[in-house]
Amino acid sequence: DELEVRLQNLVQQQERLRNHLRRELLPETPLKKLPHVNDIFIQELYSHLDGLLINPDFSVDALARSMNMSQRTLNRKLKAILNTTPVEFIRRYRLQKAAVMLSSGHNISEAAYSVGFDTASYFTQCFKDEFGKTPTEFLNQKTA
């Protein structure tokens, strides 16, 4: 009985940690600045993402190679830590980074291209899908 309780507690603790990291790193609303991360793996992931982000053809394979791991390992680690896929993580990171740029005074096109989107219209569509508002609405909300 004690072993079962301990296992349940460990599983619950891991789930709470995953939910906490997910709320911090993959928020539902655009942030004014990127969150500070204590997890070493996520810090390294952000570092590699920043170097590859401007390339619109950047892929999960390129990220995995830059981190010296297979796509499968990267997928497993992100599933375990954040319960997300690498594609979703990259997309959300790009959009959060763009929101930070918009908050600091960059225009929509500049932000879109600098985080690796091919067109401003596709960026606007992705931004609205992710945050429920267009980049223009986000900028107007910021100034209001």
Secondary structure, DSSP 8 states (H G I E B T S, - for coil): -HHHHHHHHHHHHHHHHHHHHHHHHS-SS--SS------HHHHHHHHHHHHHTT-TT--HHHHHHHTTS-HHHHHHHHHHHHS--HHHHHHHHHHHHHHHHHHTT--HHHHHHHTT-S-HHHHHHHHHHHHSS-HHHHHHHHH-
